[in-house]
Amino acid sequence: MNYTPNAITVGVGDLKITEAPNILKTLLGSCIGIVLHDPINKIGGLLHIMLPKQNGRDLKITKYADPGLPYFVSYMVTNAGALRVSMYAKIFGGAKMFETNGMLNIGESNELEVRRILKEEGIKIVASRTGGTKGYNIAFDTHTGDVTCRIFGETVNIY
């Protein structure tokens, strides 16, 4: 039987977790897309964070790396049935989309916070494509673990 996977779009500040063979996809600029994959149980998730730190007033934790990423890791294990020991991460995005005249580079700040939290959580980053000045279009195959990444105006790469 030939099964066609569903393509599930992950919006800004959103989190989706699914089983293979579904595809999770999103568009990124200065935001970071974090893929977590358990290749043994074929469970994958995609978190699309906007900012590194929660401002205290916004209750949507998945918009921020500091509360959203630990929540994502915990949810994958506790609720989705992923094995923490087999789980790995891939990260994308973090572009410098706007010239900010010496102000904070949000994309770079997002990437640094995501890397710090994943290290703290003990989750290995096996692939990444971050930075630059153009947007990203990514699609994560939960069956293979492959992430197809297109940076606007460049060739498609698979990570």
TABELMO-V684565 format. One record per backbone hydrogen bond with DSSP energy under -1.0 kcal/mol. NH is the residue of the N-H (numbers start at 1). CO is the residue of the C=O. Records with the same first field share a line. If there is no record, write none. Layout:
NH=CO + CO
//
This chain:
8=23
10=25
13=48
14=11
16=46
18=44
20=42
22=19
23=6
24=140
25=8
26=138
28=136
32=49
33=92
34=47
35=90
36=45
37=88
38=43
42=38
43=38
44=18
45=36
46=16
47=34
48=14
49=32
50=63
51=63
61=59
63=60
64=61
65=51
66=52
68=64
69=65
71=67
72=68
73=69
74=70
75=71
76=72
77=73
78=74
79=75
80=75
82=76
88=37
89=124
90=35
91=127
92=33
93=129
94=31
95=29
96=132
97=95
103=100
109=105
110=106
111=107
112=108
113=109
114=110
115=111
116=112
117=113
118=114
119=115
120=116
121=117
123=118
126=89
129=91
131=93
136=28
137=150
138=26
139=148
140=24
141=146
142=22
145=141
148=139
149=157
150=137
152=135
154=151
157=149
159=147
//
